[in-house]
Amino acid sequence: MSPVGKALGMLLLAAGLAGCATHVERAPSSLPIPAQWRNQAGPAAAVEADWWRAFNDPALNQLVMQALRHNPDILTARSRVDQYRAQLRGAEGDNFPTLDAGVTSSRARAISAVTGQPYQYSVFQGLLQANYDVDLWGERSSSIDAAGATLAAQQAAAAAAELTIASSVASGYMTLVSLDEQLRVTEATLASRDNSLKLAQRQFETGYTSRLEWLQSRSEYQTAKAQVPLLRHQIAQQENALSILVGMNPRRVARQNHFEHLTVQTLPAVMPSQLLQRRPDIVQAERQLLAADASLRSARASLLPSLNLTASGTLQSSALHQLADNPFRLWSIGGSILAPLLNREALTAQVDVSMATRNQALYNYEKVVRAAFSEVNNDLDAIERYQQQLDELLLQQQVAQEALRIARNRYQNGYASYLDELDAQRTLFSTQLGVVQAKNNLLLAQIDLYRAMGGGWRP
């Protein structure tokens, strides 16, 4: 058999061995995509990319933009993107031939074969050498594909970090403004109870009421007053947390004190296929799966023979000035075919590792997609339930306000005891705080829905 026939035989043998190399089975994809959400997402509405601007709060817009510029987690994610972009350039660079150039000089003493006398001589040599591994089976191209998919996954991870930080800042800001509103309600209640306390004290001193009613009025006043330090502490904590998120040292956070003017936005109708294309963590998991597939192809290709081509040229002279004018020229061109034999077990194990990594990426992708659908359904249901709760609490607040007005008039005209007014005050205060908390929960649920849907988007 000719040398070429033997080489081809070795190639076919290696290809056949590679076909049955792996011992890890490829996991099939079994991800069921729901046809629609459990709840309707609402009428169609176009949402801008900077979705937090829909709340029309300049202070919130400034905080989010500052966080996107200075948050350490976002900066770390962007730096990681730069790292993987450089790794992709390195992988692409390995796909080109290598070309090395050099100049050497030497001086030696030897014995002449003709005269038998020692003599000295100099040798100057210029060298140019090229080397190229032919990518017969796509090993390097698969590695480049894997590096490109990994870069895309890191870019998606950076986008996910931006989305998470933006939603965290928006949620923290809403909570901060709601705490301000709770403090305002508490201080207004405190002022009202202070007036009631003064009235109860005057009536007690003139003998119209008992000391018990005066003490009960004072107790309710102290109860409301005791809430103020706790709320101020919670406000300071929230300001510190927001400061860290936006990349600042703890400080006071500028904000608009108009919690009652914040309204829930109209929800967009979103199809599951759009969610898969928009949500960053799903894109990241998908790109990681593509990278694992490409790495698996590269590992399989490493089992096959490799073809290496080399070429070199040499200029040699005994005088440096003659190296470019009249040198002694040498050159060589060659090639080699190498097939793994004794180390095939290690290469086969690497294929199995790549297959297991690919299966893990697939399972993680399915997990991320299912979690995304669950989060969206949870947020849609939360928005619906919190809206219902807020509507009921607003009605209860109107009833409590009217009940307090009647109880106060009856007490001041001597038709009822002060206990009725105290009970009405407690009910109204509790209901007002409940309204603020329910509205804050509703706003937080919508912000989380924006995050679960991948944030804002443009048509």
N, C-alpha and C positions, 0 to 999 in steps of 0.2 A: 504494500500500500504506500502511496506517495505521502510525503510530509504534510501536504495540504489536506489529503484525505484523513490522515490521523488527527490533525487539528480539528477538523470538522466533527470527527467522531467524538473527540473529547468534549466539544461544545454541546453536542446532542446528549451525551451521557450526563453532563452537568445539569443541563436543562431538565432532563428527566428526573434526576435526583432532587432538583429544586421543587418540582411539582408536588412531591410528597414530603416536603421538609417539615412543615409545621405540625405540631401535635395539639394546638389550641384551635377549637372551632370558632368560626366567625359568627358572632351573634347577629341574628336577623333583626331588622327594625320592626317594631310592633307598636308604634305610637298612634293611638286613636285620637284624632283631632275632633273636638266637639263641633257640631254644625253651627251652634250659636251659644250665647251666654244664657245662664239660667234666668237672669233678669234682663229686661230691655235696657240698653244703655242710654236711650233718650233720642230726641230728634237730631238730625244731622246738623253739625255746626263745625265751621272751619276754626281750627285752633292754631295760633301762631307758635313758632318754634320756642320763643321765650314765654312759656305758658304762664309763668307766675305774674306776668304783666296784666293778665286778665282781671286781677283783683284791684287794679287801678290804685296802687299804693306806692308812691315814689320811694318811701323809706325801704319798703320791702325790695323793690327793684334794685336799689343801691346795695343793699346787703347781699343779695344773691350774686350780683355781678362782682362784688368784692371777694366773695367766697370763691367764685370760679377763677379768680386771678391769684388768690393768695392761700387757699386752703392746702395744707401739707399733703393730704391724701391725693388730691388732684395733681399737684405738682409731682408727687412720686409716680403716679400712674403715667403722666406724660413723659417723665424721664425714662420709665420702663419702655414706652413706645420707641423712644430714640434708641434705646439699647437694642431692641429687636429689629429696628430698621437697619442698624449697623450690621447685625448678624445676617440679615438678608443680603446686604451688599457683599459680605464676606462669602456667603454661599454662592452668589452669582459670580464672584471673582474666581472661585475654584473651577468654574466651568470653562475657563480659557486656558490655552497652553501657557506653560511657564517658559520664560526666556531669561537666561542668566548670562551675564558678560563679566569678564575679568581679565586682568593683566598680571602676569607673574614674571619674576626675574630670579635667576640663580647664577652662582659662580662656583666652579668646582675645580679640583686638582685631580688629574688622572695620569695613568701610564700609557704612553703611546704604544700601540701594538706593532708599529713599524720600526720605530727607533729604540723602543724600550726606555725612553727618557720621560721623566715627568713633565707635564705641561698644565697650564691653567686655561680655562675657557669660560665664557659667559653665554647664557641662554636667556633670551627675552621671548615671551610667549603671550599672545592674545587669544582669548578663548570666548566663543559664543556657542551656547548650548540651549536647545529647545527640547521640551518634554511635554507630551500630551497623552492623557488617559482617555481613550475613546469611550464615550458613554453609550455602549452598545445596548444595554438593557434599561436605560433610564434611571440608573441609581442616583446620579447627581441631579438630574432634572426633578426627580421625586423629592430629593432633599431640598431643592430650591422651592418647590411647591409647598413643602411642609413649613419652610421658613416664612414664605409669604402668608400662608394661612395662620401661622402663629403670630405674625405681625398684625394681621387683621383682627385676631382674637384679642391682642393687647390693646389695639385701638378701640375695640368694643368695650373692653374693660375700663379704659379711660373714660369713655362716654358714660358707662354705668356709674363710675365714681362721680362724674359731674352731675348726673341725674340724682344720685343719692344725696349728695351734698346740697343741691338746690332744693330738693324736697325737704331735707332736714332743716335748712334755714327757713323755708316757708312755714313749716310746721312749728318750729321754735318761735318764729315771729308771731304767728297766730296765737300761740299759747301765751306769749308775753303780753300781747294786747288784751287777751281775755283776762289775764290776771290784773291788768290795769283796770278793766271794767269791773271785776269783782271788788277791787279796792274802792273804786268810785261808789259802787252800790253800798258797800259796807260803811264808808264814811258818810254817805247820805242817810243811811239808816241810823248811824250813830248820832248825827245831828238831830234827826227826828226824835230819837229816844232821849236825847238831852233835853229837848223842849218838854217832852212828856214827863221826864224826871223833875224838872223845875216846877211844872204844874202840880205833880203829885206831892212835891214837898210843900208848896204853898197851901194846898188843900189839907195836908196833914197838920201843918202848923196852925191853920185856922179852925181845925176840928171837924172839917167836912168828911174826911176819910180816916181810916185807921193807919197805924204805923206799918201794918203788914203790906198794904198796897204800895206805900212809899218804898219799902224794902224790895218788893217784887219789881217795881219800876227801876230801881237802882241795879238790881241783879241783871235785868235784861240789857241795861246800858253797859254794864261791865262785860257781859257776854259778847256784845258787838265790838266793844273796844279791844277785847283780847284777840280778835281776829286780825286786827290791823298789823301788829308786828309780824305775824306768820305770813301774811300776804306780802309784806315788804321784803321779807327774807326770800320767799319764792320768786319774787320779781328780780331780786339781785342775783339769785342762782341762775335764772333764765337768761339774764343779761350776760353773765359770765360764760355760759354755755354757747350763746350766740357769738360772743366775741372770739372764742376759740375757733368756732366753725369758720368764721370769715378771716381768720389769720391775724387776729389782733390780741393784745393783752387784755385781760378782763377790765371792762370799763362800762360806762353807761351807754346804752344803745339808743340812738335817735329813732323816733317812731311817731306815727300818726295816731293820736288817741281818739279814734272814731270807730270803735268796735261795732257800734250799732249800724254803721253804714256798710259794713262788709257783707256782701251777699254771695250766695252760692251760685256758681256759674252754670250755664246750660251745658249738659253733658253731650259729648259727641257720640254718634253711632259708629262703632268700630267693629270691623269683621276680624275673625281670628287670623286670617291670612295676613292682614295688615299688622296685627300684633307680632306675628313671627318675624316680620321684616323690620319692625321698628324697635322692639325692646332690646336694649344693649346686651343684657346677660344671655338672652336667647341667641343673639348673633355671636356672642363670644363662645358659647357652647357649641354652636354649629361650626364655627371656624376651627375650634379645637378638634372636633371630629374630623374635619377635612385634613387638618395637619396630621392627625394620627393615621388616617388612611394613606397619606403620602409617605409618612415614615415607614409604614408597613410595606409599601411598594419598594422603597429604597432598601429595606432590610432583605426582602426577597431577592432583589437584584444583586445583592452582595454575594449570594450563593453561586452566581453564574461566573464564568470565566471573564477576565478583564483583558483588554487589548491596550498595550502601551506602545507609543511611537516616540522615538528619540532621534534627534539630529544634532550634530555638533560640528563646528569648524574651528581650526586652529591656525594661527599665523605664528611662525617661529623664525628667529634670526639670532645671530651671534652679536649683532650690533643694534642698539636701540633705534638709531636713525634709519636703519634699513628695514624696520618692522613693517612700515607702511609702504616702502618703495619696492623692495625686492625680497619679500619673505619666502620662507618655505611653507607651503600651504598643505594642511591636512584636513580631511573631513571624514565624517562617518554618518550613515543613516541606518537605522535598525528598528525593529519592532519585536514585541514579545507577547505571548499569550499565557496568562497564568490562571489556573483553576484551583480553587481550594480543595484540599484532599484531607489532610490530617486534622485541620481545624474546623471541619464542617460541623461538628457538634456545637462548638461555640457560636458559629454563625446561625445554626438552626435554633439554638436557644434564644439568640437575639431576635429572630423572626417571631418566636413564641412570645417574647416580651412585647414586641411591637403589636402583635395581635391582641394580647391581653390589654394593652394600653388603649388600643382602638375600641375594644368592647367597653372598657370603663368610660371612655369619652361618649360612646353611644348611650350608655345607661344614664350618664350625667345629663346629656342633652334631653332625654326623655323626662328626667326628673325636673329640670329647669322649666320645660314647657308646661308640664302638668302644674307645677307650682305657680306659674304665671296665670294660668286659667283660674286656679283656685283663688289667687289674690284678687283678680279682677272681680270674680263673682262675690267674694267677701266684701269688697269695697262697694260694689253696687248695692248689695243688700244693706250694708251699714248706712249708706247715704239715704236709702229709702226709709229705714227704721228711725234714724236720727231726725229726719225731716218730720216724720209722724210725731215723734216725741216732742220736738220743738213746737209744732203746731198746738199740741195739747197743753204744753206748759205756758204758751202765750195766752191761751184762753183762761188757764188757771190763774195767771197773773192778773188778768182783767177782773176776774171774780174776786181775787184776794184784795185788790185795791178797793173795789166797791165795798167789800165786807169790812175793811179797816175804816173806811169813811163812815159807814153806818155805826160801827161799834164806837168810834170816837165821838160822834154826835150824841149817841145814846148815853155815853159816860158823862160827857160835859153837861148834858141836860138832866142828869140824875136818874135816868131810866135803867141803867145797867151798871154793874161793877167794873172796876178797872181790869179785872181778869179777862173780860171779853176783848178789850182793846189789846192787851198784851198777847193774847192768843192770835188775834188777827195780825199783829205786827210780826210775830214769829212766822206765821204762815206766809205772809208776803215776802219777808226777807229770804226765807228758804226757797220760795218759788223764783224770785229774781236771780238768785245764785244758780238755780237749776236751769233757767233760761240761758244764762251766759255759758254754762258748761255744755249744755246740749248744742248750742250754736257752735261752740268751739269744736266739739266732737264732729259736727257735720262738716265744718271747714277742713278739719284734719283728714276726714275720710275722703273728701274730694281731692286734697293734695296727694294722698296715698293712691288714689285712683289714677291721677296723672302719672305718678311714678310707676304704677303697675302696668300702665299702657305704654310706657316708654317715653313719657313726657309729651310735649307738644310736637306738632308736625306741620308741614306745609303741603298743600295739594300737589 
